[in-house]
Amino acid sequence: MNGASGAAVGELLAIGQQRLGRAGIENARREARLLLAAAMARPWGDLVGEERQPVAADAAVRFDGFVARRAAREPVSRILGHREFWSLDFGLSAATLDPRADSEALIEAVLEAVPSRDASLSILDLGCGSGCLLLALLTEFPQARGIGIDLAPLAAATAGANAEHNRLERRARFQIGDWDSGLTGRFDIIVSNPPYIPTSRIATLEPEVARYDPLLALDGGADGLDAHRQLAQLLPRRLADGGIAVIEHGDEQGPAAQSIYEAAGLVLRKWHADLGGHRRCLVMASDGDKKTVGKGRGTV
């Protein structure tokens, strides 16, 4: 691919597909089409059946760069700079995880636990990254307000920009912090996708994760449970009476994580599975006998 003027859509797609296929990319044709559409600033569906359409030289050059980056296993979402999550558009940065569909299980778990969409909730997102969890919940609960905390300044800034992009900045606040340091009050709902990959396993992850997701958001210590231990210590003082905490965990960590939270005085309300049917998150309650959510007084 040399970016010469006059190259056609079909020609570039064929070359891109071949390069991505050699790099071990599944669905190489589809990803090549996504990258070419982005390079041409066109919806990807516009290129279907348009193999003979000429591609401007500058767009062909951009496409060549995009394909080179994807062949190095950089995720398409990072190349394009954004990712869809819960039907919302989220900008990414080097300090944020690339939101994945499995994490939508946390949103589903909250919706199941709090059936009233008009509840005036206070929500806390610990380790907020792009802000996808908090902002998705705010779209579902129009009377709710929330705070997102992240240790990485760039992540907090990215989340704030995403709040503005999705017109939720009036109900969301993002700040830099070490878990709940500097916070006051209690919250009806606490969500978190903490780092939970055992340190020794990070290098064995798919290159898209190991090379491009921030280590701070991945590394859960020797057994992957360090962040869960920290969260278990703070949740009892941050959950309102009847409040719930929905915490993501690794595929095989559920029982160990449950024990950590129960030892801190929380009660398991239920497990929630992801799209693949794997247990993905714990729903922990501050008091197993109280089912009403909506009495938190967190400062938001």
Secondary structure, DSSP 4 states (H G I P E B T S, - for coil): ----TT-BHHHHHHHHHHHHHHTT-TTHHHHHHHHHHHHTTS-GGGGTT-TT-B--HHHHHHHHHHHHHHHTT--HHHHHTEEEETTEEEE--TTS----GGGHHHHHHHHHH---TT---EEEEET-TTSHHHHHHHHH-TT-EEEEEESSHHHHHHHHHHHHHTT-TTTEEEEE-STTTT--S-EEEEEE----B-GGGGGGS-HHHHTTS-HHHHB--TTS-HHHHHHHHHHHHHEEEEEEEEEE--TT-HHHHHHHHHHTT-EEEEEEE-TTS-EEEEEEES-TT-----------
